[in-house]
Amino acid sequence: MMRSRSYIATPPGATIKEQLNDRSMSQKEFASRMDMSEKHISKLINGDVQLTPETAVRLEMVLGVPAKFWNNLEAIYREKIVKAEVENAMDADTEIAKEFPYSEMAKFGWVPETRNAKEKVIYLRKYFELVELSLLGSNQITRIACRRLAITEKSDLALMAWAQEAKLKARDIQTAPINIKGLIATIPEIRKMTVLKPKDFCPQIKKCLANCGIALVFLPHLKGSFLQGASFMDGNKLVVGLTARGKDADKFWFSLFHELAHIVLGHVGQASGISEDDERVADRWSADTLITPEDYETFKRDSDYSEKSVLQFAKDQGIAPGIVVGRMQLEGIINYNMLNNLKEKYKISYSS
């Protein structure tokens, strides 16, 4: 028997059992008269096996009830099972849908606007390309290079929604076959772009990464997602998504290189997800790739953190001075209110 709010699916076996009780007939005797095993009869009565047309004919012979009756009873039972399952799935998905930042997603044009709970579920299922939202908990479906995800957490659902949009946008980006060695060789070229303006470096980075099998997508920040970027596999290409709201240059570049680190270091696509150690290693790789470690240590030993000194060091490194300032602030070498005039604020178009 299966239940939902509106349906109770009772197997034909319940009626068979009533007939046996009326006749004071045991299941063992009944099995013999039906020329079937006791095990099969038990499953038939419990609704664990389907009542076939052949069985219906046998029931007519043994119980005197027309085969048409049994076939109809089975059809009604199967139909109610489907309806109950659909209703239960809708109820479960309605609760999951409540946790998504649906209004904001609609504002960005990712899903249609609606206040109807059931419509939200349908639109979200289509958006994620799933028959049920509960499937978002499968690692086979959600393989994002970030901490392990759970459909019980609002922040994780927001991240999944953001990553899905990146995946959908990436499908329109033509890329060459994945080439990790080519990516590693291209890293120095991308690093040089830190001194350029977004309108200049955005198309260049996209082209460089596309040549390595990576689709770079810029998206608006989704409230509650708590992320700057994410990377994952989608079919035969790698996808890197970055938030494109106004942000400091140092955060933008650190986020980009952090995601590239996950790709270079082989973190993307791991069945177990991304560990805290993986995140720390990616952070270290990003920091050391943007600023040469040995040179940075020498710079710190000199203890000259004036604007002139920082500008000269950044010039020697061939990177934007804001990256140096951000690193120094993060490490507590200078206060967060110091040298902010060297940190450029980017405005990147979602279509860049």
PyMOL commands that set and color helices and strands:
alter all, ss='L'
color gray80, all
select helices_A, chain A and resi 13-23+27-34+38-46+53-63+67-97+102-107+117-128+133-137+154-170+180-195+198-210+249-264+276-290+293-302+307-317+321-330+340-342
alter helices_A, ss='H'
color red, helices_A
select strands_A, chain A and resi 2-3+8-9+214-219+229-234+237-243+247-248+345-346
alter strands_A, ss='S'
color yellow, strands_A
deselect
rebuild
show_as cartoon
